[in-house]
Each structure stands twice: as C-alpha cells, then as structure tokens.
Amino acid sequence: MDVTQTMTKDEGVKAILLTPEDIKLACSLLYVSYKNDPVFKEIFEATKPDYEQRLRAAIREELNTFWSTKQPMIGLFSGEHLLGVACLIEPQNGLSPDRFWHWRLKMMLNAGYLSTKNMIEKEKRVAAAIPNIHYHLLTFIAIHPDHQHHGLGHYLIKAVDSIVNENQLSEGVAVFVTKEKNMALFDSDNYKALDTIQVGQVSGTLMFRNKEG
C-alpha cells in the first residue's frame, strides 16, 4: 500500500510509512508520549532510578523488531518534522507475545528481566482477551505533546484504518488503551470495548474495531 498517495491531509501534513532513518525520531517521540503512561510506568517500574533508560531501551528494541519483521509503522509528518507515530502488528506474522529468543535477550539486557517479563505477560493477557483469530494489533499510537488537540490523532487513526482495510486476512484491529482520556478518540472511530485488563496495580481497556466491508 502506498500510504504517501492515499493518506494526505493537506499540503503540510502527510502520513507515510517510516524508513530506517526515521526510527530514531520515532523512538524519541514515543518515549516523550509514553513516559508518564500508567501501564508503562507499572511495567518498567517507574519508582526505580533507571526507569527512563529502560523505557527508552524497550521502545528502541520494539521498533527495531518492527522494522526487521516488516511491520507497518506510520509516521505523520509536516515537512521533515515527525508529529505522530502509529505501529501495527499484522495478522499471522510470527510475532507472538513471547516474541523470538533474540528479541527477549536484547530486551532483558537493555530493559531488565522483570520489565521484559512484565511486558510479555501484558501482551499475553491482551491476546487471550481477543476473540478474533486474524487481526492487527495497534501497539503504539501517539501525537507529540506539542502538536495535540489539532485533530491529528483522528487523522493518524484513519491512516491505521486504511492499512487494516486493505489486508484481506485481517478481521479488524485491537488496541490496549491505557489512558481514559484517549477513549474518545477510539470511540469516534467505532472501536468497541472488549475487556478491562489489569497490569499490576493499574488497568487499561482493550478495544476492537471490525474491518470495514
């Protein structure tokens, strides 16, 4: 799918698939967006002094894994400025919640054993709660804090819909919403709540949107 041609908002903002050169920028944007997320703070033990280092390392390993396995990573750009990121896992791609051994090893070396274990356990709970067999999983979606409240989140989520709708195997897309204030964004795009999932002392809402057509 050529997202450059099919998902242009206006002359100043466009949604395109990320390249290897964009990954460092995407990691920085996701870190800024997720460092105060309650579930991520729980998983990566925010009370410990090396929390920020471990979270950065985990996001970096996630995006490197996405690139090496050719998963779609959408960037929302204004010129050369990255405003938002959305990362998807496609149906039947071999990325189970346990991932593969070298991903787990890198994750443990950089983020720590307990953080890696917590993240894998969260992913297992999410997968177990989804009744569908073939679906996309939206693992990251974020607009940089300096560019929020301008409708860019809605535009980015429509870019996600375009990728999901073009995949013949996919039945829809799931997302684990960790901040209640973000529920409205997914409600507006016909996502439905499936379950509440507890992660340590905090919880989030698992939502699902059926593919159109």
C-alpha positions as CSV (number, residue, x, y, z in Angstrom):
1,M,0.0,0.0,0.0
2,D,1.3,3.4,-0.9
3,V,0.3,5.5,2.1
4,T,2.0,8.6,0.7
5,Q,-0.5,8.8,-2.1
6,T,-3.6,7.7,-0.3
7,M,-3.4,9.5,3.1
8,T,-2.5,13.1,2.6
9,K,-4.3,15.5,4.9
10,D,-3.2,18.7,3.2
11,E,-0.1,20.1,1.7
12,G,1.6,20.5,5.1
13,V,0.8,17.1,6.7
14,K,1.1,13.6,5.4
15,A,1.1,10.1,6.6
16,I,3.8,7.8,5.2
17,L,5.5,4.6,6.2
18,L,8.6,5.1,8.3
19,T,12.1,4.4,6.9
20,P,15.1,3.2,8.9
21,E,16.3,6.8,9.0
22,D,13.1,7.8,10.8
23,I,13.3,5.2,13.6
24,K,15.4,7.3,16.0
25,L,13.0,10.2,15.7
26,A,10.0,7.8,16.2
27,C,11.7,6.4,19.4
28,S,12.1,9.8,20.8
29,L,8.5,10.8,20.1
30,L,7.1,7.6,21.6
31,Y,9.3,8.0,24.7
32,V,8.0,11.5,25.3
33,S,4.5,10.3,24.8
34,Y,4.6,7.2,26.9
35,K,6.9,8.0,29.8
36,N,4.0,9.1,32.0
37,D,1.7,6.3,30.8
38,P,0.4,4.5,33.9
39,V,0.7,1.0,32.5
40,F,4.2,1.6,31.1
41,K,5.2,3.1,34.5
42,E,4.0,-0.1,36.1
43,I,5.7,-2.5,33.7
44,F,9.0,-0.7,33.7
45,E,9.0,0.1,37.5
46,A,8.9,3.9,37.4
47,T,9.9,4.1,41.0
48,K,13.4,2.8,40.2
49,P,16.0,5.4,39.2
50,D,16.8,3.8,35.8
51,Y,13.2,3.9,34.6
52,E,13.7,6.3,31.8
53,Q,16.8,4.4,30.5
54,R,14.9,1.1,30.5
55,L,11.8,2.5,28.8
56,R,14.0,4.1,26.1
57,A,15.7,0.8,25.5
58,A,12.4,-1.1,25.3
59,I,10.9,1.3,22.8
60,R,14.1,1.1,20.7
61,E,14.0,-2.7,20.7
62,E,10.3,-2.8,19.8
63,L,10.8,-0.5,16.8
64,N,13.9,-2.4,15.6
65,T,11.9,-5.6,15.8
66,F,9.0,-4.0,13.8
67,W,11.4,-2.9,11.1
68,S,13.2,-6.3,10.9
69,T,9.9,-8.1,10.6
70,K,8.4,-5.6,8.1
71,Q,5.5,-4.5,10.3
72,P,3.8,-1.2,9.3
73,M,5.0,1.9,11.1
74,I,3.2,5.1,10.1
75,G,4.7,8.5,10.6
76,L,2.7,11.7,10.5
77,F,5.0,14.4,9.0
78,S,4.9,18.1,8.5
79,G,7.8,18.7,6.1
80,E,10.7,16.9,7.9
81,H,9.0,17.2,11.3
82,L,7.6,14.0,12.8
83,L,4.3,14.8,14.5
84,G,2.9,11.4,15.3
85,V,3.6,7.6,15.1
86,A,1.4,4.5,14.9
87,C,2.8,1.0,14.9
88,L,0.9,-2.1,13.9
89,I,1.5,-5.9,14.2
90,E,-0.1,-7.6,11.2
91,P,-2.1,-10.9,11.4
92,Q,-0.1,-14.2,11.3
93,N,3.4,-12.7,11.2
94,G,5.1,-14.8,13.8
95,L,5.2,-12.1,16.5
96,S,3.6,-13.9,19.4
97,P,3.6,-12.3,22.8
98,D,6.7,-14.3,23.6
99,R,8.4,-12.9,20.5
100,F,11.6,-14.7,19.5
101,W,14.6,-15.5,21.6
102,H,17.0,-12.8,20.3
103,W,14.3,-10.1,21.0
104,R,13.9,-11.4,24.5
105,L,17.6,-11.5,25.1
106,K,18.1,-7.9,23.8
107,M,15.1,-6.7,25.8
108,M,16.4,-8.3,29.0
109,L,19.9,-6.9,28.5
110,N,18.6,-3.4,27.9
111,A,15.4,-3.1,29.9
112,G,15.9,-5.7,32.6
113,Y,14.5,-9.2,33.2
114,L,11.5,-8.1,35.3
115,S,10.5,-5.4,32.8
116,T,10.7,-7.8,30.0
117,K,8.7,-10.4,31.9
118,N,6.0,-7.8,32.7
119,M,5.7,-6.7,29.1
120,I,5.4,-10.2,27.8
121,E,2.8,-11.0,30.4
122,K,0.8,-7.9,29.4
123,E,0.8,-9.0,25.8
124,K,-0.3,-12.5,26.7
125,R,-3.3,-11.1,28.6
126,V,-4.2,-8.8,25.6
127,A,-4.0,-11.7,23.1
128,A,-6.1,-14.0,25.4
129,A,-8.9,-11.5,25.6
130,I,-9.4,-11.0,21.8
131,P,-11.9,-13.5,20.4
132,N,-10.8,-12.9,16.8
133,I,-8.1,-15.1,15.1
134,H,-6.7,-12.8,12.4
135,Y,-6.4,-9.2,13.4
136,H,-4.0,-6.2,13.6
137,L,-2.7,-5.1,16.9
138,L,-2.1,-1.4,17.4
139,T,0.8,-1.4,19.8
140,F,1.8,2.3,19.7
141,I,-0.1,5.4,18.7
142,A,1.0,8.9,19.7
143,I,0.9,12.5,18.7
144,H,3.8,14.6,20.0
145,P,2.6,16.6,23.1
146,D,3.4,19.9,21.3
147,H,1.0,19.1,18.5
148,Q,-2.0,17.6,20.2
149,H,-5.6,19.0,20.1
150,H,-5.4,19.8,16.4
151,G,-7.2,16.8,15.1
152,L,-4.0,14.9,14.2
153,G,-4.9,11.9,16.3
154,H,-8.1,11.3,14.2
155,Y,-6.1,11.6,11.0
156,L,-3.5,9.1,12.2
157,I,-6.1,6.6,13.3
158,K,-7.7,6.9,9.8
159,A,-4.3,6.0,8.4
160,V,-4.3,2.9,10.5
161,D,-7.8,2.0,9.2
162,S,-6.6,2.2,5.7
163,I,-3.9,-0.3,6.3
164,V,-6.2,-2.7,8.2
165,N,-9.0,-2.4,5.5
166,E,-6.5,-3.4,2.7
167,N,-5.4,-6.6,4.4
168,Q,-7.6,-9.4,3.2
169,L,-6.8,-11.7,6.1
170,S,-7.4,-9.2,8.9
171,E,-10.8,-9.1,10.7
172,G,-10.0,-5.8,12.4
173,V,-7.7,-4.0,14.8
174,A,-7.2,-4.2,18.5
175,V,-5.7,-1.6,20.9
176,F,-5.0,-1.6,24.6
177,V,-6.0,1.9,25.8
178,T,-4.0,2.8,28.9
179,K,-5.3,6.4,29.4
180,E,-9.0,7.1,29.9
181,K,-8.8,10.4,28.1
182,N,-7.8,8.6,24.9
183,M,-11.0,6.5,24.9
184,A,-12.9,9.2,23.0
185,L,-10.5,9.0,20.1
186,F,-11.2,5.3,19.6
187,D,-14.9,5.7,20.3
188,S,-15.2,8.1,17.5
189,D,-13.7,5.5,15.1
190,N,-16.1,2.8,16.1
191,Y,-13.8,0.9,18.4
192,K,-15.8,-1.2,21.0
193,A,-14.6,-2.1,24.5
194,L,-13.8,-5.8,24.9
195,D,-12.4,-6.1,28.3
196,T,-10.6,-4.4,31.2
197,I,-7.1,-5.8,31.7
198,Q,-5.2,-5.5,35.0
199,V,-1.5,-4.9,34.8
200,G,0.0,-4.9,38.3
201,Q,-1.8,-2.1,40.2
202,V,-3.2,-0.3,37.2
203,S,-5.6,-1.3,34.4
204,G,-6.5,-0.4,30.8
205,T,-9.3,-1.1,28.3
206,L,-8.9,-3.5,25.4
207,M,-10.8,-2.2,22.4
208,F,-11.5,-3.6,18.9
209,R,-12.7,-2.2,15.6
210,N,-14.1,-4.5,13.0
211,K,-12.7,-4.1,9.5
212,E,-15.0,-2.3,7.1
213,G,-16.5,-4.1,4.2
